[in-house]
Amino acid sequence: MRIVDAIAGQTLSRIYTEVLEPAFPPDELVSLEGLRRGVASGTTQVSAVLADDGQILGAAVGDWSRATRVMLLSYLAVTPAGRGTGIGTRLLTTLVERWRERYQPCLILAEVEHPGHHAGNHAHGDPVARLRFYGRHGARVLALPYFQPALAPGLARVPGMLLLALWADPEFAGTGGGDTVDPSRLRAFLTEYLQESEGRVATDSQTVALWRALDLPEGVPSWPATEYARVEVSQPTG
């Protein structure tokens, strides 16, 4: 079993169809063509866990923002054949270490479903178990009413999401100390994310609420992942 970077071609297509597509709802998943564009531009990193016989057991996608020095773990999923074997842990810990060395980011983030607003199922997993998994590896939940931007025309935003800090450089803590994150870094990253995904930073109620939460001068609080219920939740727009 080994972890490889799948940069293009048939392996990338297999990762998408065998691992990502079954694991994520359509509105949460970038298209295969979009994934290919990101890989070709050098901003998207796709890694897979391969068995000795070539079977894909799990995969992860990271999107790097050069301008803001933020890495977003966009997707991490394990196939049914790989579940319960520690593959998710091995993939996550390897990539966080690899990304820290390769990019020297100020933040490594992940976006996950809020358990109170997304029901789990066999195909897409259990949001509570997912948060426990990330919490065991030191993830902290940011006090933001987060939503996933609409990833492409025809796709919808996904409200009721959580933004996790998988790793944060202490240099970029807020003035409130180690349990806060510099809001200017988050604002810059989210501005870029919205502009690239939706074409602009809108002025709807979801975006206004998110920007308001970034206005704390002492920084955005980060709490243990198990304390997700404390986070204000982004609501659907009516």
Phi, psi and omega in degrees: 000135182212158176256126182233153172270119181262104190268339183189182169073206188296325180298319178297317178298319179294318177302317182295310187281328184268334186243305188284311185300318178289340191263343187232141175298153185306319182290342181266355190245126174295155178288161176299320179295320177297321177297316178299319179298317180296319178296316181296327181281346181087002180268342181250130178246123179245127179233149182223151172261120182248135171286168181300333180270006178093355179295137178275121183257341180185165181203158177217150179234127175242137179244121186260129174257106180296321185293323184254352182060042176242132173255130177252119170284098185284322183212141168215126182210150178239138179288162177306325181291338183259354184290144179079011183248002182084007182295319179300317178297314181298318181294312183297309184294322179295316184288321178300316177296316181296315181294321178299319180288319187283319189250340187051058183285160171274333179215144166240118186246164172214147177247130183223162179285139173286124183300334180282351185230000176223122179279139177282159172208173186297321184288315189260356175090178184255116181301326179293313179298325179295318178293322176299318179301309181293324179298323178297339181253022171088006181294146177234143182268134180272141183280070181227138173282079194274147170224149174277127179300158173294120190282343181194160174305135181094345175259154182258155168300158177241101177283177178066037179252165176238145175251121182257146169259110178280329176203141179222127176293125181305336180298335184252025171290156174287175179292347177283357176107194188294344178264019176227161179236139180304116184293335181293325178293316179295318180296318179297316180296313182293326175299313179297317181299313180294318180295319181288327184273316187248354178089350182191169169262109186284175180240026178286173186296324179297313182292319179300317179296319179295315181294325178297321180290342178271000185272000180291117185295333181278353178115164179276122179298145172236132184240160173307144185303331180290348181261030183300334183295343179284344188279132171298137187256135174292128184261151174301146176276142182267000000 
